[in-house]
Structures are given as structure tokens and as C-alpha cells.
């Protein structure tokens, strides 16, 4: 996953460099799964790049919380909230990725209820989201 890397102790970490700042990054946390770290990355990428962000998951544009501001603390808070929403049951969460689960109920705030049309461009995984 983009933005997630493994640690020796089977944990996954995530940090993202701030655009236009070569040595400045935002630490987004340590997580038990790569997917949680990848969700944290997607929140920060959306905060920095908006609909031009390269995301790990196509549903991140409408499913994840939005940072209250561009402040690093707000981005970290939103990233942690997003990752926790995908904590697997075996790590104390309520999220299950079992094949028996036919549907997942997604509660989306009223302001986020927009249909996302995903256009997978030819450029190296770039994801463009268009809202209708």
C-alpha cells in the first residue's frame, strides 16, 4: 500500500510528507494491519491533494472522515479515526472482512452523501474522483 511500511514487530506505520516541504512529514501512527495504515494515508493524502490524491482504496474519497483543517493535528486526528474504523475483530475492532459478510452498512454524514464516480486514469494509479 502507498504510504504504509512494515516494522520488525509485525506492525505497520504511516507517515506522509507535506507537499512542497522536503524534510517535513506528518506522523500518522502505528497500526496492527497494513490496511489500517493505508486508510490513515488516504485521509492525509486527501487533506493535502483533494480529489487529485493518489489513494489506496477507491472508496476513501467518500468513506473516510475529512480533516477539520490543514493543521497537522487535525489531519492526524482524522487519520487515526479513519484507521480505527477498519480495525479487524482480531485486534479488538468491529470491522470484519469475512467472505460470509455480504453487505457492509456504511454510515455517511449527510454532507458527504454524494455519488462518487471513479475514473481510473492511465497514469500510474492516479485516482480522479468526480462528484455528481
N, CA, C and O atoms as a printed pandas DataFrame, in Angstrom:
     atom_number atom_name residue_name chain_id  residue_number  x_coord  y_coord  z_coord
0              1         N          UNK        A               1    0.833   -1.192    0.000
1              2        CA          UNK        A               1    0.000    0.000    0.000
2              3         C          UNK        A               1    0.872    1.249    0.000
3              4         O          UNK        A               1    1.964    1.260    0.569
4              5         N          UNK        A               2    0.386    2.276   -0.632
5              6        CA          UNK        A               2    1.092    3.545   -0.675
6              7         C          UNK        A               2    1.075    4.151    0.736
7              8         O          UNK        A               2    0.024    4.229    1.372
8              9         N          UNK        A               3    2.228    4.572    1.206
9             10        CA          UNK        A               3    2.323    5.269    2.477
10            11         C          UNK        A               3    2.401    4.391    3.708
11            12         O          UNK        A               3    2.555    4.913    4.811
12            13         N          UNK        A               4    2.302    3.078    3.566
13            14        CA          UNK        A               4    2.373    2.162    4.713
14            15         C          UNK        A               4    3.655    1.341    4.600
15            16         O          UNK        A               4    4.008    0.870    3.518
16            17         N          UNK        A               5    4.342    1.176    5.720
17            18        CA          UNK        A               5    5.526    0.321    5.699
18            19         C          UNK        A               5    5.551   -0.549    6.952
19            20         O          UNK        A               5    5.020   -0.185    8.001
20            21         N          UNK        A               6    6.173   -1.689    6.807
21            22        CA          UNK        A               6    6.197   -2.678    7.879
22            23         C          UNK        A               6    7.332   -2.396    8.853
23            24         O          UNK        A               6    8.414   -1.954    8.467
24            25         N          UNK        A               7    7.060   -2.662   10.114
25            26        CA          UNK        A               7    8.087   -2.626   11.149
26            27         C          UNK        A               7    8.452   -4.062   11.495
27            28         O          UNK        A               7    7.713   -4.984   11.150
28            29         N          UNK        A               8    9.556   -4.263   12.156
29            30        CA          UNK        A               8   10.028   -5.606   12.501
30            31         C          UNK        A               8    9.051   -6.379   13.384
31            32         O          UNK        A               8    9.020   -7.608   13.331
32            33         N          UNK        A               9    8.269   -5.696   14.177
33            34        CA          UNK        A               9    7.385   -6.353   15.139
34            35         C          UNK        A               9    5.976   -6.600   14.587
35            36         O          UNK        A               9    5.008   -6.628   15.346
36            37         N          UNK        A              10    5.863   -6.777   13.272
37            38        CA          UNK        A              10    4.573   -7.036   12.617
38            39         C          UNK        A              10    3.565   -5.908   12.793
39            40         O          UNK        A              10    2.356   -6.143   12.786
40            41         N          UNK        A              11    4.048   -4.720   12.947
41            42        CA          UNK        A              11    3.185   -3.536   12.990
42            43         C          UNK        A              11    3.429   -2.746   11.711
43            44         O          UNK        A              11    4.448   -2.912   11.040
44            45         N          UNK        A              12    2.487   -1.899   11.397
45            46        CA          UNK        A              12    2.576   -1.075   10.195
46            47         C          UNK        A              12    2.549    0.391   10.591
47            48         O          UNK        A              12    1.758    0.798   11.441
48            49         N          UNK        A              13    3.407    1.173    9.978
49            50        CA          UNK        A              13    3.480    2.599   10.288
50            51         C          UNK        A              13    3.148    3.416    9.052
51            52         O          UNK        A              13    3.256    2.952    7.917
52            53         N          UNK        A              14    2.742    4.643    9.314
53            54        CA          UNK        A              14    2.371    5.525    8.214
54            55         C          UNK        A              14    2.804    6.944    8.534
55            56         O          UNK        A              14    2.548    7.459    9.622
56            57         N          UNK        A              15    3.455    7.558    7.582
57            58        CA          UNK        A              15    3.744    8.982    7.645
58            59         C          UNK        A              15    3.702    9.512    6.222
59            60         O          UNK        A              15    3.913    8.771    5.261
60            61         N          UNK        A              16    3.432   10.777    6.104
61            62        CA          UNK        A              16    3.285   11.364    4.776
62            63         C          UNK        A              16    4.021   12.686    4.752
63            64         O          UNK        A              16    3.888   13.504    5.661
64            65         N          UNK        A              17    4.788   12.882    3.716
65            66        CA          UNK        A              17    5.493   14.156    3.556
66            67         C          UNK        A              17    4.517   15.232    3.127
67            68         O          UNK        A              17    3.607   14.999    2.331
68            69         N          UNK        A              18    4.728   16.407    3.673
69            70        CA          UNK        A              18    3.890   17.538    3.288
70            71         C          UNK        A              18    4.343   18.040    1.926
71            72         O          UNK        A              18    5.543   18.156    1.678
72            73         N          UNK        A              19    3.406   18.336    1.048
73            74        CA          UNK        A              19    3.779   18.850   -0.272
74            75         C          UNK        A              19    4.619   20.123   -0.165
75            76         O          UNK        A              19    4.360   20.977    0.683
76            77         N          UNK        A              20    5.609   20.241   -1.017
77            78        CA          UNK        A              20    6.490   21.412   -1.104
78            79         C          UNK        A              20    7.374   21.609    0.121
79            80         O          UNK        A              20    7.966   22.677    0.280
80            81         N          UNK        A              21    7.479   20.607    0.988
81            82        CA          UNK        A              21    8.368   20.685    2.144
82            83         C          UNK        A              21    9.187   19.403    2.165
83            84         O          UNK        A              21    8.697   18.356    2.588
84            85         N          UNK        A              22   10.430   19.484    1.710
85            86        CA          UNK        A              22   11.237   18.287    1.500
86            87         C          UNK        A              22   11.460   17.463    2.759
87            88         O          UNK        A              22   11.409   16.234    2.699
88            89         N          UNK        A              23   11.703   18.096    3.879
89            90        CA          UNK        A              23   12.042   17.340    5.079
90            91         C          UNK        A              23   10.941   17.357    6.124
91            92         O          UNK        A              23   11.171   16.994    7.277
92            93         N          UNK        A              24    9.776   17.768    5.737
93            94        CA          UNK        A              24    8.692   17.869    6.696
94            95         C          UNK        A              24    7.649   16.792    6.425
95            96         O          UNK        A              24    7.142   16.666    5.310
96            97         N          UNK        A              25    7.341   16.030    7.445
97            98        CA          UNK        A              25    6.332   14.991    7.299
98            99         C          UNK        A              25    5.368   15.006    8.468
99           100         O          UNK        A              25    5.626   15.620    9.503
100          101         N          UNK        A              26    4.259   14.324    8.283
101          102        CA          UNK        A              26    3.281   14.177    9.359
102          103         C          UNK        A              26    3.249   12.709    9.742
103          104         O          UNK        A              26    2.993   11.847    8.901
104          105         N          UNK        A              27    3.510   12.425   11.011
105          106        CA          UNK        A              27    3.446   11.066   11.524
106          107         C          UNK        A              27    1.979   10.717   11.736
107          108         O          UNK        A              27    1.264   11.413   12.456
108          109         N          UNK        A              28    1.531    9.626   11.100
109          110        CA          UNK        A              28    0.124    9.250   11.161
110          111         C          UNK        A              28   -0.140    8.043   12.045
111          112         O          UNK        A              28   -1.297    7.670   12.243
112          113         N          UNK        A              29    0.899    7.428   12.579
113          114        CA          UNK        A              29    0.682    6.383   13.569
114          115         C          UNK        A              29    1.219    5.013   13.222
115          116         O          UNK        A              29    1.733    4.768   12.131
116          117         N          UNK        A              30    1.078    4.117   14.211
117          118        CA          UNK        A              30    1.459    2.712   14.103
118          119         C          UNK        A              30    0.190    1.888   14.232
119          120         O          UNK        A              30   -0.628    2.132   15.119
120          121         N          UNK        A              31    0.025    0.907   13.346
121          122        CA          UNK        A              31   -1.220    0.142   13.277
122          123         C          UNK        A              31   -0.932   -1.352   13.182
123          124         O          UNK        A              31    0.139   -1.750   12.725
124          125         N          UNK        A              32   -1.882   -2.183   13.611
125          126        CA          UNK        A              32   -1.673   -3.634   13.552
126          127         C          UNK        A              32   -1.796   -4.226   12.147
127          128         O          UNK        A              32   -1.338   -5.345   11.914
128          129         N          UNK        A              33   -2.404   -3.501   11.212
129          130        CA          UNK        A              33   -2.552   -4.030    9.852
130          131         C          UNK        A              33   -2.131   -2.990    8.814
131          132         O          UNK        A              33   -2.174   -1.783    9.052
132          133         N          UNK        A              34   -1.725   -3.501    7.663
133          134        CA          UNK        A              34   -1.344   -2.619    6.557
134          135         C          UNK        A              34   -2.540   -1.817    6.066
135          136         O          UNK        A              34   -2.396   -0.660    5.670
136          137         N          UNK        A              35   -3.720   -2.427    6.091
137          138        CA          UNK        A              35   -4.921   -1.749    5.615
138          139         C          UNK        A              35   -5.259   -0.531    6.470
139          140         O          UNK        A              35   -5.669    0.504    5.945
140          141         N          UNK        A              36   -5.087   -0.653    7.789
141          142        CA          UNK        A              36   -5.352    0.492    8.670
142          143         C          UNK        A              36   -4.381    1.633    8.371
143          144         O          UNK        A              36   -4.781    2.795    8.296
144          145         N          UNK        A              37   -3.104    1.294    8.202
145          146        CA          UNK        A              37   -2.106    2.318    7.877
146          147         C          UNK        A              37   -2.415    2.958    6.529
147          148         O          UNK        A              37   -2.242    4.165    6.357
148          149         N          UNK        A              38   -2.870    2.153    5.577
149          150        CA          UNK        A              38   -3.213    2.673    4.249
150          151         C          UNK        A              38   -4.412    3.621    4.316
151          152         O          UNK        A              38   -4.447    4.617    3.594
152          153         N          UNK        A              39   -5.388    3.328    5.165
153          154        CA          UNK        A              39   -6.537    4.232    5.337
154          155         C          UNK        A              39   -6.080    5.558    5.941
155          156         O          UNK        A              39   -6.548    6.622    5.537
156          157         N          UNK        A              40   -5.163    5.494    6.913
157          158        CA          UNK        A              40   -4.631    6.723    7.506
158          159         C          UNK        A              40   -3.935    7.559    6.430
159          160         O          UNK        A              40   -4.099    8.778    6.380
160          161         N          UNK        A              41   -3.168    6.903    5.579
161          162        CA          UNK        A              41   -2.503    7.600    4.472
162          163         C          UNK        A              41   -3.520    8.300    3.583
163          164         O          UNK        A              41   -3.325    9.454    3.203
164          165         N          UNK        A              42   -4.601    7.608    3.253
165          166        CA          UNK        A              42   -5.590    8.176    2.340
166          167         C          UNK        A              42   -6.220    9.447    2.898
167          168         O          UNK        A              42   -6.487   10.385    2.146
168          169         N          UNK        A              43   -6.460    9.490    4.213
169          170        CA          UNK        A              43   -7.014   10.703    4.830
170          171         C          UNK        A              43   -6.058   11.877    4.641
171          172         O          UNK        A              43   -6.474   12.967    4.247
172          173         N          UNK        A              44   -4.778   11.649    4.924
173          174        CA          UNK        A              44   -3.795   12.726    4.789
174          175         C          UNK        A              44   -3.617   13.133    3.328
175          176         O          UNK        A              44   -3.502   14.320    3.025
176          177         N          UNK        A              45   -3.594   12.165    2.429
177          178        CA          UNK        A              45   -3.452   12.472    1.004
178          179         C          UNK        A              45   -4.619   13.323    0.521
179          180         O          UNK        A              45   -4.428   14.263   -0.250
180          181         N          UNK        A              46   -5.818   13.000    0.970
181          182        CA          UNK        A              46   -6.995   13.796    0.598
182          183         C          UNK        A              46   -6.911   15.209    1.173
183          184         O          UNK        A              46   -7.317   16.173    0.524
184          185         N          UNK        A              47   -6.383   15.327    2.393
185          186        CA          UNK        A              47   -6.248   16.652    3.006
186          187         C          UNK        A              47   -5.276   17.520    2.207
187          188         O          UNK        A              47   -5.512   18.714    2.023
188          189         N          UNK        A              48   -4.189   16.921    1.736
189          190        CA          UNK        A              48   -3.178   17.679    1.003
190          191         C          UNK        A              48   -3.531   17.923   -0.462
191          192         O          UNK        A              48   -3.320   19.021   -0.975
192          193         N          UNK        A              49   -4.062   16.914   -1.132
193          194        CA          UNK        A              49   -4.242   16.991   -2.586
194          195         C          UNK        A              49   -5.693   17.009   -3.048
195          196         O          UNK        A              49   -5.959   17.226   -4.230
196          197         N          UNK        A              50   -6.627   16.785   -2.143
197          198        CA          UNK        A              50   -8.034   16.782   -2.528
198          199         C          UNK        A              50   -8.338   15.690   -3.536
199          200         O          UNK        A              50   -7.836   14.572   -3.421
200          201         N          UNK        A              51   -9.160   16.013   -4.523
201          202        CA          UNK        A              51   -9.583   14.992   -5.489
202          203         C          UNK        A              51   -8.456   14.518   -6.402
203          204         O          UNK        A              51   -8.639   13.560   -7.153
204          205         N          UNK        A              52   -7.301   15.165   -6.353
205          206        CA          UNK        A              52   -6.151   14.733   -7.152
206          207         C          UNK        A              52   -5.257   13.736   -6.412
207          208         O          UNK        A              52   -4.243   13.292   -6.950
208          209         N          UNK        A              53   -5.629   13.389   -5.190
209          210        CA          UNK        A              53   -4.812   12.489   -4.376
210          211         C          UNK        A              53   -4.761   11.087   -4.968
211          212         O          UNK        A              53   -5.751   10.584   -5.498
212          213         N          UNK        A              54   -3.596   10.472   -4.867
213          214        CA          UNK        A              54   -3.445    9.057   -5.227
214          215         C          UNK        A              54   -3.798    8.249   -3.980
215          216         O          UNK        A              54   -3.123    8.348   -2.955
216          217         N          UNK        A              55   -4.849    7.459   -4.075
217          218        CA          UNK        A              55   -5.384    6.749   -2.917
218          219         C          UNK        A              55   -5.137    5.250   -3.004
219          220         O          UNK        A              55   -4.918    4.700   -4.083
220          221         N          UNK        A              56   -5.177    4.608   -1.850
221          222        CA          UNK        A              56   -5.056    3.157   -1.783
222          223         C          UNK        A              56   -6.378    2.457   -2.065
223          224         O          UNK        A              56   -6.392    1.349   -2.601
224          225         N          UNK        A              57   -7.485    3.093   -1.708
225          226        CA          UNK        A              57   -8.803    2.485   -1.843
226          227         C          UNK        A              57   -9.739    3.441   -2.574
227          228         O          UNK        A              57   -9.778    4.635   -2.273
228          229         N          UNK        A              58  -10.486    2.916   -3.527
229          230        CA          UNK        A              58  -11.382    3.746   -4.332
230          231         C          UNK        A              58  -12.468    4.412   -3.497
231          232         O          UNK        A              58  -12.941    5.489   -3.857
232          233         N          UNK        A              59  -12.874    3.795   -2.389
233          234        CA          UNK        A              59  -13.954    4.365   -1.581
234          235         C          UNK        A              59  -13.479    5.396   -0.561
235          236         O          UNK        A              59  -14.299    5.976    0.150
236          237         N          UNK        A              60  -12.189    5.632   -0.477
237          238        CA          UNK        A              60  -11.665    6.563    0.529
238          239         C          UNK        A              60  -12.190    7.980    0.358
239          240         O          UNK        A              60  -12.360    8.697    1.344
240          241         N          UNK        A              61  -12.446    8.392   -0.865
241          242        CA          UNK        A              61  -12.904    9.755   -1.120
242          243         C          UNK        A              61  -14.216   10.103   -0.455
243          244         O          UNK        A              61  -14.435   11.262   -0.104
244          245         N          UNK        A              62  -15.095    9.134   -0.273
245          246        CA          UNK        A              62  -16.396    9.416    0.346
246          247         C          UNK        A              62  -16.584    8.715    1.678
247          248         O          UNK        A              62  -17.474    9.083    2.444
248          249         N          UNK        A              63  -15.768    7.716    1.971
249          250        CA          UNK        A              63  -15.988    6.901    3.156
250          251         C          UNK        A              63  -15.230    7.380    4.391
251          252         O          UNK        A              63  -15.644    7.096    5.515
252          253         N          UNK        A              64  -14.154    8.083    4.203
253          254        CA          UNK        A              64  -13.291    8.457    5.323
254          255         C          UNK        A              64  -13.617    9.844    5.862
255          256         O          UNK        A              64  -14.146   10.690    5.142
256          257         N          UNK        A              65  -13.295   10.071    7.146
257          258        CA          UNK        A              65  -13.508   11.405    7.711
258          259         C          UNK        A              65  -12.581   12.426    7.060
259          260         O          UNK        A              65  -11.501   12.091    6.574
260          261         N          UNK        A              66  -13.021   13.657    7.062
261          262        CA          UNK        A              66  -12.248   14.751    6.479
262          263         C          UNK        A              66  -11.607   15.535    7.619
263          264         O          UNK        A              66  -12.253   15.822    8.627
264          265         N          UNK        A              67  -10.339   15.877    7.451
265          266        CA          UNK        A              67   -9.650   16.682    8.460
266          267         C          UNK        A              67  -10.328   18.042    8.578
267          268         O          UNK        A              67  -10.723   18.638    7.576
268          269         N          UNK        A              68  -10.459   18.527    9.807
269          270        CA          UNK        A              68  -11.131   19.802   10.057
270          271         C          UNK        A              68  -10.379   20.974    9.443
271          272         O          UNK        A              68  -10.982   21.991    9.099
272          273         N          UNK        A              69   -9.056   20.835    9.304
273          274        CA          UNK        A              69   -8.237   21.895    8.710
274          275         C          UNK        A              69   -6.962   21.265    8.154
275          276         O          UNK        A              69   -6.787   20.048    8.208
276          277         N          UNK        A              70   -6.090   22.088    7.629
277          278        CA          UNK        A              70   -4.802   21.619    7.120
278          279         C          UNK        A              70   -3.763   21.501    8.231
279          280         O          UNK        A              70   -2.615   21.145    7.964
280          281         N          UNK        A              71   -4.141   21.789    9.452
281          282        CA          UNK        A              71   -3.247   21.671   10.595
282          283         C          UNK        A              71   -2.873   20.201   10.793
283          284         O          UNK        A              71   -3.730   19.324   10.688
284          285         N          UNK        A              72   -1.607   19.933   11.078
285          286        CA          UNK        A              72   -1.155   18.548   11.205
286          287         C          UNK        A              72   -1.904   17.788   12.299
287          288         O          UNK        A              72   -2.150   16.590   12.155
288          289         N          UNK        A              73   -2.265   18.458   13.378
289          290        CA          UNK        A              73   -3.009   17.802   14.454
290          291         C          UNK        A              73   -4.384   17.351   13.978
291          292         O          UNK        A              73   -4.826   16.253   14.317
292          293         N          UNK        A              74   -5.059   18.178   13.205
293          294        CA          UNK        A              74   -6.373   17.804   12.668
294          295         C          UNK        A              74   -6.262   16.649   11.680
295          296         O          UNK        A              74   -7.121   15.768   11.651
296          297         N          UNK        A              75   -5.214   16.652   10.877
297          298        CA          UNK        A              75   -5.007   15.564    9.916
298          299         C          UNK        A              75   -4.702   14.265   10.658
299          300         O          UNK        A              75   -5.228   13.212   10.298
300          301         N          UNK        A              76   -3.862   14.326   11.688
301          302        CA          UNK        A              76   -3.548   13.142   12.485
302          303         C          UNK        A              76   -4.798   12.585   13.159
303          304         O          UNK        A              76   -5.001   11.371   13.191
304          305         N          UNK        A              77   -5.625   13.464   13.691
305          306        CA          UNK        A              77   -6.855   13.044   14.367
306          307         C          UNK        A              77   -7.795   12.335   13.389
307          308         O          UNK        A              77   -8.335   11.275   13.705
308          309         N          UNK        A              78   -7.988   12.911   12.213
309          310        CA          UNK        A              78   -8.870   12.306   11.207
310          311         C          UNK        A              78   -8.294   10.981   10.705
311          312         O          UNK        A              78   -9.043   10.034   10.466
312          313         N          UNK        A              79   -6.975   10.908   10.544
313          314        CA          UNK        A              79   -6.330    9.674   10.079
314          315         C          UNK        A              79   -6.502    8.553   11.102
315          316         O          UNK        A              79   -6.795    7.415   10.734
316          317         N          UNK        A              80   -6.321    8.867   12.381
317          318        CA          UNK        A              80   -6.496    7.861   13.435
318          319         C          UNK        A              80   -7.943    7.382   13.494
319          320         O          UNK        A              80   -8.200    6.190   13.662
320          321         N          UNK        A              81   -8.882    8.306   13.358
321          322        CA          UNK        A              81  -10.306    7.950   13.357
322          323         C          UNK        A              81  -10.630    7.018   12.184
323          324         O          UNK        A              81  -11.353    6.035   12.347
324          325         N          UNK        A              82  -10.100    7.331   11.024
325          326        CA          UNK        A              82  -10.341    6.501    9.838
326          327         C          UNK        A              82   -9.767    5.101   10.031
327          328         O          UNK        A              82  -10.437    4.107    9.751
328          329         N          UNK        A              83   -8.538    5.025   10.503
329          330        CA          UNK        A              83   -7.893    3.724   10.694
330          331         C          UNK        A              83   -8.663    2.875   11.701
331          332         O          UNK        A              83   -8.848    1.677   11.487
332          333         N          UNK        A              84   -9.108    3.482   12.788
333          334        CA          UNK        A              84   -9.858    2.738   13.808
334          335         C          UNK        A              84  -11.152    2.167   13.253
335          336         O          UNK        A              84  -11.612    1.118   13.703
336          337         N          UNK        A              85  -11.732    2.838   12.298
337          338        CA          UNK        A              85  -12.952    2.341   11.676
338          339         C          UNK        A              85  -12.738    1.058   10.890
339          340         O          UNK        A              85  -13.703    0.393   10.513
340          341         N          UNK        A              86  -11.481    0.705   10.639
341          342        CA          UNK        A              86  -11.156   -0.500    9.882
342          343         C          UNK        A              86  -10.322   -1.480   10.702
343          344         O          UNK        A              86   -9.636   -2.339   10.150
344          345         N          UNK        A              87  -10.389   -1.342   12.032
345          346        CA          UNK        A              87   -9.659   -2.271   12.908
346          347         C          UNK        A              87  -10.359   -3.627   12.868
347          348         O          UNK        A              87  -11.545   -3.718   13.185
348          349         N          UNK        A              88   -9.634   -4.688   12.480
349          350        CA          UNK        A              88  -10.244   -6.019   12.408
350          351         C          UNK        A              88  -10.644   -6.547   13.788
351          352         O          UNK        A              88  -10.097   -6.131   14.809
352          353         N          UNK        A              89  -11.593   -7.455   13.797
353          354        CA          UNK        A              89  -12.101   -8.039   15.036
354          355         C          UNK        A              89  -10.971   -8.643   15.861
355          356         O          UNK        A              89  -10.954   -8.497   17.084
356          357         N          UNK        A              90  -10.032   -9.317   15.212
357          358        CA          UNK        A              90   -8.952   -9.973   15.957
358          359         C          UNK        A              90   -8.031   -8.982   16.667
359          360         O          UNK        A              90   -7.224   -9.383   17.507
360          361         N          UNK        A              91   -8.141   -7.708   16.342
361          362        CA          UNK        A              91   -7.365   -6.675   17.021
362          363         C          UNK        A              91   -8.262   -5.775   17.862
363          364         O          UNK        A              91   -7.885   -4.649   18.189
364          365         N          UNK        A              92   -9.443   -6.266   18.212
365          366        CA          UNK        A              92  -10.342   -5.523   19.096
366          367         C          UNK        A              92  -11.326   -4.612   18.405
367          368         O          UNK        A              92  -12.015   -3.837   19.070
368          369         N          UNK        A              93  -11.412   -4.681   17.094
369          370        CA          UNK        A              93  -12.338   -3.817   16.362
370          371         C          UNK        A              93  -13.642   -4.508   16.038
371          372         O          UNK        A              93  -13.857   -5.660   16.414
372          373         N          UNK        A              94  -14.502   -3.809   15.347
373          374        CA          UNK        A              94  -15.793   -4.363   14.947
374          375         C          UNK        A              94  -15.833   -4.651   13.453
375          376         O          UNK        A              94  -16.819   -5.193   12.953
376          377         N          UNK        A              95  -14.781   -4.298   12.744
377          378        CA          UNK        A              95  -14.723   -4.494   11.297
378          379         C          UNK        A              95  -14.396   -5.946   11.000
379          380         O          UNK        A              95  -13.439   -6.495   11.546
380          381         N          UNK        A              96  -15.176   -6.562   10.147
381          382        CA          UNK        A              96  -14.942   -7.940    9.740
382          383         C          UNK        A              96  -14.782   -7.982    8.232
383          384         O          UNK        A              96  -15.571   -7.381    7.503
384          385         N          UNK        A              97  -13.780   -8.680    7.768
385          386        CA          UNK        A              97  -13.545   -8.795    6.330
386          387         C          UNK        A              97  -13.812  -10.225    5.864
387          388         O          UNK        A              97  -13.184  -10.703    4.920
388          389         N          UNK        A              98  -14.746  -10.903    6.533
389          390        CA          UNK        A              98  -15.016  -12.299    6.202
390          391         C          UNK        A              98  -15.777  -12.415    4.895
391          392         O          UNK        A              98  -16.495  -11.498    4.497
392          393         N          UNK        A              99  -15.614  -13.551    4.233
393          394        CA          UNK        A              99  -16.304  -13.764    2.965
394          395         C          UNK        A              99  -17.794  -13.993    3.174
395          396         O          UNK        A              99  -18.570  -13.846    2.229
396          397         N          UNK        A             100  -18.218  -14.349    4.392
397          398        CA          UNK        A             100  -19.639  -14.553    4.686
398          399         C          UNK        A             100  -20.406  -13.236    4.726
399          400         O          UNK        A             100  -21.622  -13.204    4.541
400          401         N          UNK        A             101  -19.689  -12.176    4.965
401          402        CA          UNK        A             101  -20.352  -10.882    5.080
402          403         C          UNK        A             101  -20.704  -10.383    3.687
403          404         O          UNK        A             101  -19.820  -10.046    2.900
404          405         N          UNK        A             102  -21.996  -10.338    3.386
405          406        CA          UNK        A             102  -22.430   -9.977    2.034
406          407         C          UNK        A             102  -22.549   -8.482    1.856
407          408         O          UNK        A             102  -22.371   -7.965    0.753
408          409         N          UNK        A             103  -22.846   -7.793    2.925
409          410        CA          UNK        A             103  -23.010   -6.348    2.824
410          411         C          UNK        A             103  -22.381   -5.695    4.027
411          412         O          UNK        A             103  -22.302   -6.285    5.105
412          413         N          UNK        A             104  -21.944   -4.497    3.837
413          414        CA          UNK        A             104  -21.492   -3.674    4.953
414          415         C          UNK        A             104  -22.343   -2.433    4.957
415          416         O          UNK        A             104  -22.591   -1.827    3.914
416          417         N          UNK        A             105  -22.783   -2.065    6.118
417          418        CA          UNK        A             105  -23.546   -0.838    6.226
418          419         C          UNK        A             105  -22.574    0.296    6.473
419          420         O          UNK        A             105  -21.780    0.265    7.413
420          421         N          UNK        A             106  -22.648    1.274    5.633
421          422        CA          UNK        A             106  -21.760    2.418    5.754
422          423         C          UNK        A             106  -22.602    3.622    6.123
423          424         O          UNK        A             106  -23.514    4.010    5.393
424          425         N          UNK        A             107  -22.287    4.198    7.250
425          426        CA          UNK        A             107  -22.982    5.397    7.670
426          427         C          UNK        A             107  -22.153    6.586    7.219
427          428         O          UNK        A             107  -20.999    6.743    7.618
428          429         N          UNK        A             108  -22.742    7.405    6.401
429          430        CA          UNK        A             108  -22.046    8.556    5.852
430          431         C          UNK        A             108  -22.795    9.802    6.276
431          432         O          UNK        A             108  -24.018    9.868    6.162
432          433         N          UNK        A             109  -22.065   10.785    6.764
433          434        CA          UNK        A             109  -22.700   12.043    7.139
434          435         C          UNK        A             109  -23.459   12.608    5.952
435          436         O          UNK        A             109  -23.072   12.410    4.800
436          437         N          UNK        A             110  -24.543   13.315    6.244
437          438        CA          UNK        A             110  -25.410   13.843    5.190
438          439         C          UNK        A             110  -24.632   14.681    4.179
439          440         O          UNK        A             110  -24.897   14.609    2.979
440          441         N          UNK        A             111  -23.684   15.464    4.651
441          442        CA          UNK        A             111  -22.949   16.329    3.727
442          443         C          UNK        A             111  -22.031   15.545    2.794
443          444         O          UNK        A             111  -21.604   16.068    1.765
444          445         N          UNK        A             112  -21.727   14.305    3.141
445          446        CA          UNK        A             112  -20.846   13.502    2.306
446          447         C          UNK        A             112  -21.615   12.591    1.364
447          448         O          UNK        A             112  -21.005   11.831    0.613
448          449         N          UNK        A             113  -22.923   12.650    1.388
449          450        CA          UNK        A             113  -23.724   11.745    0.562
450          451         C          UNK        A             113  -23.745   12.218   -0.877
451          452         O          UNK        A             113  -24.748   12.742   -1.363
452          453         N          UNK        A             114  -22.661   12.030   -1.526
453          454        CA          UNK        A             114  -22.541   12.352   -2.947
454          455         C          UNK        A             114  -22.092   11.086   -3.641
455          456         O          UNK        A             114  -21.297   10.315   -3.104
456          457         N          UNK        A             115  -22.589   10.887   -4.796
457          458        CA          UNK        A             115  -22.182    9.698   -5.541
458          459         C          UNK        A             115  -20.825    9.959   -6.175
459          460         O          UNK        A             115  -20.650   10.921   -6.922
460          461         N          UNK        A             116  -19.878    9.100   -5.872
461          462        CA          UNK        A             116  -18.532    9.250   -6.432
462          463         C          UNK        A             116  -18.420    8.419   -7.699
463          464         O          UNK        A             116  -18.720    7.225   -7.714
464          465         N          UNK        A             117  -17.994    9.064   -8.729
465          466        CA          UNK        A             117  -17.727    8.365   -9.980
466          467         C          UNK        A             117  -16.219    8.289  -10.108
467          468         O          UNK        A             117  -15.531    9.308  -10.163
468          469         N          UNK        A             118  -15.729    7.091  -10.154
469          470        CA          UNK        A             118  -14.292    6.892  -10.133
470          471         C          UNK        A             118  -13.764    6.673  -11.547
471          472         O          UNK        A             118  -14.229    5.805  -12.285
472          473         N          UNK        A             119  -12.785    7.487  -11.892
473          474        CA          UNK        A             119  -12.152    7.358  -13.197
474          475         C          UNK        A             119  -10.709    6.919  -12.989
475          476         O          UNK        A             119   -9.864    7.711  -12.572
476          477         N          UNK        A             120  -10.440    5.674  -13.278
477          478        CA          UNK        A             120   -9.081    5.173  -13.122
478          479         C          UNK        A             120   -8.284    5.576  -14.357
479          480         O          UNK        A             120   -8.405    4.963  -15.417
480          481         N          UNK        A             121   -7.479    6.599  -14.206
481          482        CA          UNK        A             121   -6.693    7.099  -15.321
482          483         C          UNK        A             121   -5.558    6.158  -15.682
483          484         O          UNK        A             121   -5.278    5.196  -14.966
484          485         N          UNK        A             122   -4.923    6.439  -16.775
485          486        CA          UNK        A             122   -3.822    5.598  -17.244
486          487         C          UNK        A             122   -2.539    5.884  -16.482
487          488         O          UNK        A             122   -1.588    5.105  -16.553
488          489         N          UNK        A             123   -2.504    6.991  -15.757
489          490        CA          UNK        A             123   -1.256    7.381  -15.107
490          491         C          UNK        A             123   -1.061    6.653  -13.786
491          492         O          UNK        A             123   -1.682    7.021  -12.790
492          493         N          UNK        A             124   -0.271    5.695  -13.755
493          494        CA          UNK        A             124    0.319    5.021  -12.589
494          495         C          UNK        A             124   -0.516    5.079  -11.320
495          496         O          UNK        A             124   -0.044    5.579  -10.299
496          497         N          UNK        A             125   -1.710    4.594  -11.358
497          498        CA          UNK        A             125   -2.532    4.502  -10.168
498          499         C          UNK        A             125   -3.189    5.789   -9.741
499          500         O          UNK        A             125   -3.765    5.834   -8.654
500          501         N          UNK        A             126   -3.135    6.830  -10.527
501          502        CA          UNK        A             126   -3.770    8.081  -10.139
502          503         C          UNK        A             126   -5.272    7.887  -10.136
503          504         O          UNK        A             126   -5.838    7.326  -11.074
504          505         N          UNK        A             127   -5.904    8.346   -9.092
505          506        CA          UNK        A             127   -7.339    8.191   -8.941
506          507         C          UNK        A             127   -7.979    9.559   -8.976
507          508         O          UNK        A             127   -7.664   10.419   -8.154
508          509         N          UNK        A             128   -8.865    9.763   -9.909
509          510        CA          UNK        A             128   -9.568   11.032  -10.012
510          511         C          UNK        A             128  -11.011   10.814   -9.597
511          512         O          UNK        A             128  -11.683    9.928  -10.124
512          513         N          UNK        A             129  -11.489   11.607   -8.666
513          514        CA          UNK        A             129  -12.865   11.489   -8.199
514          515         C          UNK        A             129  -13.676   12.651   -8.727
515          516         O          UNK        A             129  -13.274   13.808   -8.605
516          517         N          UNK        A             130  -14.796   12.347   -9.304
517          518        CA          UNK        A             130  -15.711   13.369   -9.781
518          519         C          UNK        A             130  -17.021   13.180   -9.037
519          520         O          UNK        A             130  -17.543   12.067   -8.974
520          521         N          UNK        A             131  -17.550   14.240   -8.481
521          522        CA          UNK        A             131  -18.778   14.143   -7.706
522          523         C          UNK        A             131  -19.937   14.685   -8.510
523          524         O          UNK        A             131  -19.818   15.691   -9.209
524          525         N          UNK        A             132  -21.064   13.999   -8.398
525          526        CA          UNK        A             132  -22.252   14.485   -9.085
526          527         C          UNK        A             132  -23.286   14.906   -8.068
527          528         O          UNK        A             132  -24.372   15.350   -8.440
